[in-house]
């Protein structure tokens, strides 16, 4: 598979993100860079997420900076779905299959691909949510309901947050109302 790329702009403030999905061995790699403003400070965060063939998160790295604070995080999920953040055990997210980077629209792709829902189907999951700007892992209950070939109803926090997500054929979100919009999404040549 050739790499798939996407470019987003933030709708709720200044910022952009570029994402890339590529096959790697028997699994997948999702990589990207988000550059945006938070509380008047500039932020630049790079991420690399490694998934197995079934789209379960195996590892993630987030590095960069938020204002003057450096960020360098390593997340690992073992085959028994035990999670570590910078070598510290995170029992609270044990059993989660997906990482969710709260600062990025890219990680919605992971459960969308893993669940492979048909229109009319829905699934509840619990993601290991990397909360920004604290950079702690927390469990986040989510529901993905596939409306049609390109639209999902997304809910989190037991319905406290809801959005209709539009996606492309790869599974990247192209419209995350009020937060992100794809500027350019194309297949790499």
Helices and strands as residue ranges (DSSP letters): E 4-10, E 15-24, E 27-38, E 41-51, E 57-66, E 69-77, E 83-85, E 88-89, G 91-93, E 99-101, H 108-115, E 122-131, E 136-146, E 151-156, E 161-167, E 173-176, E 180-187
